Amino acid sequence: MTGVLLTQYGGKIVGPVAWLLGHLMNGIFNILNSIGIPNIGLAIIIFTIVIYLCLLPLTYKQQKFSKLQSKMSPELKAIQDKYKGKKDNDSMLAMQAETKELYAKYGVSQAGSCLQLIIQMPILFALYRVIYSIPAYVTIVRNAFYPLVEELRNTEGAAEFISTLKSASAYAGQFSNEAFTSGNSSYVENTYIDVLNKASTADWASLSEKFTNLSSSIDQTHNALNQFNSFLGLNIGDSPMYMIQTAFADKNFLLLIGGVMVPFLAAFTQWINTKLMPQQTTNNGKIDPDDPAAQMQQSMKTMNIMMPIMSAFFCLSLPAGMGCYWIAGAVIRSIQQIAINKHIDNSDIDAEIAKNTEKYKKKMEKMKSSPNMNMYANMSTRNISSVSKSSPVISNDVDEKIAKSRAVYEKNNIRKDSLLAKANMVKDFNENNSRE
């Protein structure tokens, strides 16, 4: 039972994160086991709560951006309307400058919550990997498959039979892998654990019928896993579709309700979560079709509809434990969203805007006075003219210096709109600055 755990996810980015989160999940399950409740469903819920609490600062920044973006949307739309149809360089630069000042006023970055999402994505993918392959990370659950997998490895015909189980379809490549065909004991046992961890009650029954000489080990392992997987009267190792089919066959009304409720709650809680997120709308509650961001908003709206439906669809065929994870995650996110929305709504937005504006002014003044930064070095002469007219922080002698530089080159034969002319004018402009 020692050595490399081949069932663990080995991705270069998500893999190490999953390994770290796996230790957390293992610790949570060990604590639950020590107090007499070794339950995977409860461990998943606690695990999800801990992860989302750790991500709360990033979530707050992300949702704050969404909320402030919703509030600044009318002003952003006004800037876009002001320069609508104007494609000249001056207009584009002026629009960029006004947009940048607006974002600075609200204290948010134009890049939005990209950084928060980049940090969160590998964590959330790793979270899914840990929950999907519990035995790979939780020692007690993994040990429950022994000595059965050792006995199956030494039983003739076991590999062929296990590969025909429904749960083996996702691991078909492992059965043809050289490590498996050569009889690598660790690889073979881990492959069996992968398949049996996803096996339904029917699969376990067929395994017991096929290998009657191993019935004691099979029953012992299955009973231990049932104890771990039993949650609110359901075996979360079974898929909701299997529960529904079994309920009709056995006329078990309670099992039918459980099989239906898992995908329904997964979809419903995610739908609630999307409704709580700030939406960018106009005064009448509809997205303006002329808004450049309308296409993105429409895509988000479509995704918000499709994601809950897809969650319900996938929940039907996946183990119910994944459905529990999706439900727990959506409920926690919804609670966080309500708290964040309430906090932002109760905060003094005007005071925060004033604070951000003052901070932005100080930053610009510092940039202006810094001897190591020449804010005109990479600007064209047209850009310089535009900034000098629109920005109050530039001194009144800018036009004079630009005119001086332009006059030098008007006497030469250099084409005025060439890159060489513009570069030389910027050079002279900078030299005039340094002399004064």
C-alpha positions in Angstrom: 0.0 0.0 0.0 3.0 2.2 -0.1 4.7 3.9 -3.1 3.4 6.1 -5.8 -0.3 6.8 -5.8 -1.0 6.5 -9.5 -4.7 7.5 -9.0 -3.7 11.0 -8.1 -4.0 13.7 -10.8 -0.5 14.4 -12.2 -1.0 17.7 -14.1 1.9 20.2 -13.9 -0.2 23.1 -12.6 -3.3 21.6 -11.1 -1.5 18.4 -9.9 0.6 20.0 -7.1 -2.4 22.1 -6.0 -4.5 18.9 -5.9 -1.8 17.2 -3.9 -1.9 20.0 -1.3 -5.7 20.1 -1.1 -5.6 16.3 -0.8 -3.7 16.6 2.4 -6.4 19.0 3.7 -9.1 16.6 2.7 -7.3 13.7 4.3 -6.9 15.7 7.6 -10.7 16.6 7.6 -11.6 12.9 7.1 -9.2 11.7 9.8 -10.8 14.2 12.3 -14.3 13.0 11.4 -13.2 9.4 11.7 -11.7 10.1 15.2 -15.1 11.4 16.4 -16.9 8.4 14.9 -18.4 10.0 11.7 -16.2 8.9 8.8 -18.5 10.3 6.2 -17.4 11.3 2.7 -20.5 13.5 2.1 -19.9 15.5 5.3 -16.1 15.7 4.6 -16.9 17.1 1.1 -19.1 19.9 2.6 -16.6 20.8 5.3 -13.8 20.7 2.7 -15.7 23.0 0.3 -16.5 25.5 3.1 -12.8 25.7 4.2 -11.6 26.2 0.6 -14.2 28.9 -0.2 -13.4 30.7 3.1 -9.7 30.7 2.2 -10.7 32.2 -1.2 -12.9 34.8 0.4 -10.5 37.7 0.0 -10.1 37.0 -3.8 -13.8 36.5 -4.1 -14.5 39.8 -2.4 -12.2 41.6 -4.8 -13.8 39.9 -7.8 -17.3 40.6 -6.7 -16.5 44.2 -5.7 -15.2 44.8 -9.2 -18.4 43.4 -10.7 -20.5 45.5 -8.3 -18.5 48.7 -9.0 -18.5 48.0 -12.7 -22.3 47.8 -12.6 -22.4 51.2 -10.8 -19.9 52.9 -13.2 -21.6 51.4 -16.3 -23.7 54.6 -17.1 -20.6 56.7 -17.0 -18.6 54.3 -19.1 -21.5 54.2 -21.6 -21.5 58.0 -21.7 -17.8 58.0 -22.7 -18.4 55.4 -25.3 -21.3 57.3 -26.8 -19.2 60.5 -26.8 -16.6 59.0 -29.1 -18.9 56.7 -31.0 -18.0 56.5 -34.7 -14.8 58.5 -34.1 -11.9 56.4 -35.3 -9.1 59.1 -35.5 -6.1 58.8 -33.3 -6.9 61.8 -31.2 -10.4 60.6 -30.4 -9.2 57.1 -29.6 -6.4 58.4 -27.3 -8.8 60.8 -25.5 -11.4 58.0 -25.0 -8.7 55.7 -23.5 -7.6 58.5 -21.2 -11.1 59.2 -20.0 -11.8 55.5 -19.5 -8.6 55.1 -17.5 -9.5 58.1 -15.3 -13.0 56.6 -14.8 -11.6 53.2 -13.6 -9.2 55.1 -11.4 -12.1 57.1 -9.9 -13.8 53.9 -8.9 -10.6 52.3 -7.7 -10.7 49.2 -10.0 -8.4 48.0 -12.7 -9.3 47.8 -16.3 -8.1 44.3 -16.3 -11.0 43.6 -13.9 -10.8 40.4 -11.8 -8.5 38.6 -14.2 -5.8 38.1 -11.6 -8.3 36.8 -9.0 -9.7 34.3 -11.6 -6.3 33.2 -12.7 -5.4 32.3 -9.0 -8.8 30.7 -8.3 -9.1 28.5 -11.4 -6.3 26.0 -10.6 -7.6 25.8 -7.0 -11.2 25.1 -8.1 -10.0 22.5 -10.7 -7.8 20.8 -8.1 -10.8 20.8 -5.7 -12.8 18.9 -8.3 -9.9 16.4 -8.8 -9.6 15.7 -5.1 -13.4 15.1 -4.7 -13.6 13.0 -7.9 -10.8 10.7 -6.7 -11.2 10.5 -2.9 -9.2 7.2 -2.4 -6.2 8.8 -4.1 -5.9 11.4 -1.4 -7.7 10.0 1.7 -5.7 7.2 3.3 -8.6 5.6 5.3 -10.8 5.3 2.2 -7.9 4.0 0.1 -7.1 1.3 2.8 -10.7 0.1 2.7 -10.0 -1.4 -0.8 -7.4 -3.8 0.8 -7.0 -6.7 0.8 -9.6 -7.0 -2.0 -7.5 -5.3 -4.8 -4.5 -7.5 -3.9 -6.6 -10.6 -4.1 -8.1 -9.4 -7.5 -4.6 -8.8 -8.8 -3.7 -12.4 -8.2 -7.0 -13.8 -9.5 -7.2 -15.1 -13.0 -9.7 -13.3 -15.2 -10.2 -10.4 -12.8 -8.7 -7.8 -15.1 -10.9 -8.8 -18.0 -14.0 -8.8 -15.9 -13.3 -5.4 -14.1 -12.6 -3.8 -17.5 -16.2 -4.6 -18.6 -17.8 -2.8 -15.7 -19.6 0.5 -16.6 -17.4 2.4 -14.2 -14.3 1.2 -16.1 -15.1 3.1 -19.3 -13.3 6.3 -18.0 -10.2 4.2 -17.3 -10.0 2.1 -20.5 -6.5 3.5 -21.3 -5.1 2.3 -18.0 -6.0 -1.4 -18.8 -3.9 -1.2 -22.0 -1.1 0.7 -20.4 2.3 -1.1 -20.4 2.6 -0.8 -16.6 -0.8 -2.7 -16.3 0.0 -5.4 -18.9 3.5 -6.0 -17.5 1.9 -6.6 -14.1 3.1 -3.6 -12.1 1.4 -4.3 -8.8 1.0 -0.7 -7.7 -0.4 0.4 -11.1 -2.8 -2.6 -11.3 -4.1 -2.1 -7.8 -4.6 1.7 -8.3 -6.5 1.0 -11.6 -8.8 -1.4 -9.7 -9.3 1.2 -7.0 -10.2 3.8 -9.7 -12.9 1.6 -11.2 -14.3 0.2 -7.9 -14.5 3.7 -6.4 -16.9 4.7 -9.2 -18.7 1.3 -9.2 -22.4 1.2 -8.6 -24.2 -1.2 -6.2 -25.1 -3.3 -9.3 -21.4 -3.5 -10.3 -20.5 -4.8 -6.8 -23.2 -7.4 -7.0 -22.0 -8.7 -10.3 -18.4 -8.7 -9.0 -19.5 -10.8 -6.0 -21.4 -13.2 -8.3 -18.4 -13.6 -10.6 -15.8 -14.2 -7.9 -17.6 -16.2 -5.2 -14.3 -17.2 -3.6 -13.7 -13.5 -2.8 -17.2 -12.8 -1.6 -16.0 -12.2 1.9 -13.5 -9.5 0.9 -15.9 -8.0 -1.6 -18.7 -7.7 1.0 -16.4 -6.3 3.6 -15.0 -3.7 1.2 -18.5 -2.8 -0.1 -19.9 -2.4 3.4 -17.0 -0.2 4.5 -17.5 2.1 1.4 -21.2 2.2 2.0 -20.6 3.4 5.5 -18.3 6.1 4.1 -20.7 7.0 1.3 -24.0 7.0 3.2 -25.3 10.6 3.4 -28.8 11.6 4.2 -30.1 8.1 3.4 -28.3 8.1 0.0 -25.2 6.2 -1.2 -23.3 9.1 -2.8 -21.1 6.6 -4.6 -24.1 5.8 -6.8 -25.2 8.1 -9.6 -28.7 9.7 -9.4 -29.6 7.9 -12.7 -28.8 4.6 -11.0 -30.9 5.6 -8.0 -33.8 6.5 -10.2 -33.6 3.2 -12.1 -33.3 1.2 -8.9 -36.2 3.2 -7.3 -38.5 2.2 -10.2 -37.4 -1.4 -10.1 -37.8 -1.7 -6.3 -40.7 0.8 -6.0 -38.7 2.8 -3.5 -40.3 6.2 -3.5 -37.7 7.8 -1.1 -34.8 6.7 -3.3 -36.6 8.2 -6.3 -36.9 11.5 -4.5 -33.2 11.4 -3.6 -32.2 10.6 -7.2 -34.2 13.5 -8.6 -33.3 16.1 -5.9 -29.5 15.8 -6.3 -29.4 17.1 -10.0 -32.3 19.4 -9.3 -30.6 21.1 -6.4 -27.3 21.3 -8.2 -29.0 23.2 -11.0 -31.2 25.3 -8.8 -28.5 26.5 -6.4 -26.2 27.4 -9.3 -29.1 29.4 -10.9 -29.6 31.2 -7.7 -25.9 31.9 -7.5 -25.9 33.5 -11.0 -28.9 35.7 -10.1 -27.1 37.1 -7.1 -24.2 38.3 -9.2 -24.2 42.0 -10.3 -25.6 42.4 -13.7 -24.7 45.3 -16.1 -28.0 46.8 -17.3 -29.5 50.0 -18.5 -32.2 52.0 -16.6 -35.0 49.8 -18.0 -33.3 46.6 -17.0 -32.3 45.6 -20.4 -28.8 45.4 -22.0 -28.3 48.2 -24.5 -27.7 46.5 -28.0 -25.5 49.5 -29.0 -23.2 49.0 -26.0 -19.8 47.5 -27.2 -19.9 45.1 -24.2 -23.4 43.9 -25.2 -22.1 40.8 -27.0 -20.1 39.8 -23.9 -23.1 40.5 -21.6 -25.3 38.3 -23.9 -22.8 35.5 -23.8 -22.7 35.7 -20.0 -26.5 35.6 -19.9 -26.5 32.5 -22.1 -23.8 30.9 -20.0 -25.8 31.6 -16.8 -28.7 29.7 -18.2 -26.7 26.8 -19.7 -24.5 26.2 -16.7 -27.3 25.1 -14.3 -28.8 22.9 -17.0 -25.4 21.3 -17.7 -24.8 20.7 -14.0 -28.1 18.8 -13.8 -27.2 16.8 -16.9 -23.7 15.8 -15.6 -25.0 15.1 -12.1 -27.3 12.3 -13.5 -24.4 10.1 -14.6 -21.7 11.1 -12.1 -21.5 9.8 -8.5 -23.9 11.8 -6.2 -20.9 13.0 -4.2 -20.0 15.3 -7.1 -23.6 16.7 -7.0 -23.1 17.3 -3.2 -20.0 19.2 -4.0 -21.7 21.4 -6.6 -24.6 22.1 -4.3 -22.4 22.9 -1.3 -20.2 25.2 -3.5 -23.2 27.0 -4.9 -24.8 27.6 -1.5 -21.5 28.9 0.0 -20.9 31.2 -3.0 -24.5 32.5 -2.7 -24.1 33.3 1.0 -20.8 35.0 0.3 -22.4 37.0 -2.6 -25.3 38.2 -0.3 -22.8 39.3 2.4 -20.5 41.0 -0.2 -23.5 42.8 -1.9 -24.8 43.9 1.5 -21.4 45.2 2.6 -20.8 47.1 -0.7 -24.3 48.5 -0.7 -23.9 49.8 2.9 -20.5 51.3 2.2 -20.1 55.0 1.3 -19.4 54.7 -2.4 -19.0 58.5 -2.8 -16.4 58.6 -0.1 -14.6 55.7 -1.7 -14.7 57.4 -5.1 -13.3 60.6 -3.6 -10.5 58.6 -1.9 -9.7 56.8 -5.1 -9.7 60.1 -7.1 -7.3 61.7 -4.7 -5.0 58.6 -4.8 -5.1 58.8 -8.6 -4.1 62.5 -8.6 -1.2 61.8 -6.3 0.0 59.0 -8.5 -0.1 61.2 -11.6 1.7 64.0 -9.7 4.4 61.5 -8.6 4.8 60.2 -12.2 5.0 63.8 -13.5 7.8 64.7 -11.0 9.8 61.5 -11.3 13.1 62.1 -13.0 13.2 58.5 -14.1 10.0 58.6 -16.1 9.4 60.6 -19.2 5.7 60.2 -20.0 6.2 61.6 -23.5 9.0 59.3 -24.6 6.8 56.9 -26.5 4.1 59.3 -27.7 3.6 60.6 -31.2 3.5 64.4 -31.7 -0.3 64.1 -32.3 -0.6 62.3 -29.0 1.4 65.0 -27.2 -0.8 67.7 -28.6 -4.0 65.8 -27.5 -2.7 65.3 -24.0 -1.5 68.9 -23.7 -5.0 70.2 -24.5 -7.0 67.8 -22.4 -4.8 67.3 -19.2 -4.7 70.1 -16.6 -1.5 68.6 -15.1 0.7 69.6 -18.1 2.2 73.1 -18.0 1.1 75.8 -20.4 4.4 75.9 -22.2 4.0 72.4 -23.8 2.4 73.9 -27.0 5.3 76.3 -27.2 7.9 73.5 -27.0 6.0 71.3 -29.5 5.8 74.2 -32.0 9.5 74.8 -31.6 10.3 71.2 -32.4 7.9 71.2 -35.3 9.4 74.4 -36.8 12.8 72.7 -37.1 11.5 69.9 -39.3 9.2 72.0 -41.4 12.3 73.6 -43.0 13.7 70.2 -44.0 12.5 67.8 -46.7 11.6 65.1 -44.2 8.0 63.9 -44.8 6.0 65.3 -41.9 3.9 62.2 -41.4 6.9 59.8 -41.4 8.0 57.9 -38.4 11.5 59.6 -38.7 9.9 63.0 -38.4 7.8 62.1 -35.4 10.8 60.5 -33.7 13.0 63.5 -34.3 10.3 65.9 -33.0 9.9 63.9 -29.8 13.7 63.9 -29.4 13.9 67.7 -29.8 10.9 68.1 -27.5 12.7 66.1 -24.8 15.9 68.0 -25.3 14.0 71.3 -24.9 12.6 69.9 -21.6 16.0 68.9 -20.3 17.6 72.3 -21.1 14.9 74.1 -19.2 
